[in-house]
Amino acid sequence: MRAILILILAGTIAGCATTVPPQSVEELREEVRSGPSMIIMAEHEITRPFSQAYNAVQINAERCFEVTVTMPSAQEHGPKVKSIRYRTDSLQTSETTGETFVQLDSKSFGPMPDGGYFVLLADIEAMSTEKTKLTIYGVLNGYDNVQESIIAWAKGNHDDCPRFPMGSLDKALTYHNP
């Protein structure tokens, strides 16, 4: 049931506005901005230079979001174990802008983009030499702790990995970049 919930939440981004999941971060931004329910866009002003905020998010995302989540899954013929692979990538798009995104690799519906369905995107942009704007686009439910970690990393508050995703559900995590 939990695996189904995660897939439904990830699918919300893909299914709310269109029948085809976003195939790029640009399409994800547009989907969120068009206002479907169950997905969010939150902006945060960070009192930290862009390079420090971006580097902290990039390093910690690579360490924490390259993960396989293994959890029990209800099946027609009894319980099974389901593994879902998450991937992340960061790209500095200019001297003052960058992006970090998370993808979920678990075939469920619609054409899956290379790397998996997009579940979260963080745009990081310099506002001045000492201030940075962080815009997070993503699934409304279940990824709160992931979003909170990205905000904390950008602010320089801590570098802890969140229990990914959906808090402390009954699952095992295998990190690929310990």
N, C-alpha and C positions, 0 to 999 in steps of 0.2 A: 504494500500500500504506500509506503514512504517513497519507494522508487517511482511509483506512478505519480505521486504528488510532485516530486522533483521534475519529472518529465512534463507534467501539466504546466508547472510554473515556467519552465524554460520554453515550453510551447506557446505560452501566452504572448511572448514577444513575437514569435513567428506567426501566430494565428489571429491576433486581434484585428489588425488592420488589413491584412491580406491573407491569401491562402498559401503563399510562398514565404518561407522564413527568410529573414534578412541574410543576404549573401556577403555583406561587407559591413564595416563599421559605419560607413556613410548611410547605408540603408537602415541600420539600427538606430542611428541618431534621428533620422527622418520618422521612423516608426514611433519612437518615443515622443517626439515633438508633435506628432499628429494627435496625441491624446488618448490612446487606447487605455482602458482600465487595466489594472494589475501590473502596470509598469510605471516607473518613476523617472524623473529627471530632477536631481537636487544639485544646487549650486552652493559652494562654500568658498569663503574668502580665507585664505591661509596667509598668516604673517610670517613668510619665509621666502627667500629668493627662489625663483623658478628652478634653477639647476639643483638646489638641495631638495626641494619637494619632489621633482621628477625623479631624481636618482634614488631617493628613498623608496618611492612607490615602485619603481622598476626593479630594484634589487629584492625587495620583500615580496613582490608579486611572483617573481621567478622562483623564489625560495618556497613560498607558501601555496601558490595556486597551481603548480604543476603537481597534481595529485590524482590518485585513483581512489574513489570512494566505493567501498564494498559494503553491501547491506543486504539483509534478508529481503526477499521479494515474494509476494504471494503469487503462485502460479496455478494453473488449472489442475495439475496433478500433484499439488503439495508445494511446500516452500522450496525456494531456490536461493542461491546467492547471486546477486546482480552487481556487476562492477561498472562504474561510470567514470570515464577519464575526463578530467578537466585540464585545459591547456591555457596558457597565458602568453601574451607577447606585448612588448612595449616598443614604441617607435617615436623617436624625437623627430617631429615633422618639420621643425624649423628651429632657429636659435631660441625662440620664446614659446614654443608649443610642443606638446607631446601627447601621446595617448597610450593607455594600457587597457587591454581587453581580456576577457575570460570567455572561453568556449567550452561547451559541454559536448562530449563525443558519445552520443548514445542514440542510435537511429530510432526514430519514433514516427515522424511524419514529414512530408514534404522533402524537397531536395536539401541535403545537408551541405553547407559550405565546407571547403577544405578546413580541417581542424575541428569542426563541430559547430553546433548552434551557438550563436552569441547570447550570453546571459548577462554580461556586464561590460560596460565601457566607462573608463575614466578619462576625460579630457583635462589636460593640465596646461595652463596658459599664464604667462607672466602678465601681471597687471601694472607692475612697476618694478624697480630694482629690489624691493623688499616685500612685495605682495604677489600672491599667486592665486588664480581662480581655478578651483577644482569643480568640474561638472561630472556627476555620476549619472549614467543612464543604465537602467536595468530592471530586473524583476522586482516587484514590490514586496512579495513575501518570501521568507526563507533565506535571504541573503543579507539581512540587516547587519549581522556580525562581520560579514565580508566588507560591506560598505564602510562600517565604522573603523575597521582596520586600515582601509585605504586612507581615510581622513586622518587617522592618528599618524600613519607613516608620513603623509605629506606635511603634517605639522611638526614632525620630529618627536612625537610624544612617546612612542614605543615601537618595537619591531616584532612583537608577538604575532604568531600565526593564529588566525581565527579557527575555530572548530568549523571546518568547511564542508559543505554548506549546511545551513539550517541548524546551527547550534550543536547540541550534544545528543543527536539521535543515535540509536543503536547501530553503529557502523564502524568499520575499520578504515583508517586512512593510510595510504602508501604514498609517501612523498618521493618525487623523482629528482629533486634538487635539494637534498638535505643540507 
